[in-house]
Amino acid sequence: MIHIGHLIEEELRRQERSVTWFAKKLYCERTNVYSIFKRESIDTSLLLRISSILNHNFFSYYTKELEQCDFYSTQS
């Protein structure tokens, strides 16, 4: 199962960006960023904003998981 908060945190660190920088881009407090890191799931509109800010497609993790579950072949 995907833990999107951990993936966001990993990408932020990979880009060597600070939590303060990220909070400013999201127009929120640093404490909210730490809350995002703890989330296993996230609202799609927020994930879209985060993907744009970090220039990283976080939706691709869900697409990959769907493909691994063979989701599409069970929908007939």
Buried (B, 14 or more C-beta within 10 A) or exposed (E): EEBBBEBBBEBBEEEEBEBEBBBEBBEBEEEEBEEBBEBEEBEEEBBBBBBEBBEBEBEEEBEEEEEEEEEEEEEE
